Amino acid sequence: MEIRPCGASLCGTIVKVLRSKPGSAKTDVFNPDPGKRNNPMEGTVILSELADAGNLWKGRIYNPESGKTYNAKLTRGADGSLKMEGRVAFICQGPTWQPAP
């Protein structure tokens, strides 16, 4: 994933799919916009509206496995990692992403 300026905020775009689950879609089949369902996963924006809030970014995350978008919080680690938390009601969970070598 690559995070870069996107208008007045930041966006995160899938640059390359390194690992995928067996049988997983190679296109954005669950996108709520039918016109985007044949788009490849690479190039899909999954983080949007990211705004700097001190030591973290707040914005939205799109889950291509469900086609749903959630509130998100990303905390930057000293090692360059990003701890992502997607929030649905009172439940927060998500992975920690490491920078690409």
N, C-alpha and C positions, 0 to 999 in steps of 0.2 A: 504494500500500500504506500502511496505517496500522499503526503499532506502538503498543500500549497494554497496560496491566496485564491479566493473565489469570490469576487466582488468585495464587499466590506468585511467578509469573514474568511474562514478557512474551510477547505473541503478535503476529504480523504477519498482517493480513487484507487481501486484495485488495479495494480500494474501487472501482476503476474500471479497466477494460482500455482503455488508451490506444491501443495498436497490437496487432494480432494477425496471425499468419501467414495467408496465404490458405488457406482450407480447414480452419483450426484449429477445434477444438471450442469451442462457446459454453457447454457444460456440463462438469462434472467426470467425463467418460466413463470415465477410467481409474482412478477411485477404487476402492481395494480393498473398500470397503463398497458393495455393490450398491444399497443404499438411498440413497446420496448421488450416484449417477451422473447423475441428472437435475438436480442442483443447479447454479445458474448459477455461473460462475467468480467473479463479483463476490460477495463475502461468504465466499469460501473462505479458511480459515486455512492459510497456507503456512509460516509460521514459528511454532514452538512451543517451550516449555520454555526460553526465552531467559533466561540468568542472567548478571548483570554479573560480568565477570572483569577488572577494571581498565579498560584502554582498549578492551576488546572485549566482545562478548556471545557466549556459546556456547550452542548449543541444537540444534534439529532443523529441517530444511527439507523440505517436501513438494513434489515436482515433479509438477504436474498433467499434464504431457505423458507421464509414464510411470506415474504412480500410486505411485511409490516415495518413501520418506522416507530422508533422509541426515543425518549429523552436519553441523553448520554452525558457522561462525565468522564473525562480523560485526565489522569494525573501523570505528570512527567516525572520519570525517575532520573537520578543523577547519572545512571549508566546509559541514558538515551531511550530506555524502555517507556512504553505507554501502558498504564493500567486503565482498561476501559470498563466502565460500569454502565450497562443499559438499565433503565429504570421503568418498571411496570408497576403502578400503584406503589406499594411499599417494598417491593422486592428489587434488589440491586445485585446484578451479577455480570461477570464478563471476564475475558481473558487478559493476560498481560502480553503485549506484543514487544518483541525484541527488534532492534534496528537490523536491517539487512547488512550482511558483511560487505 
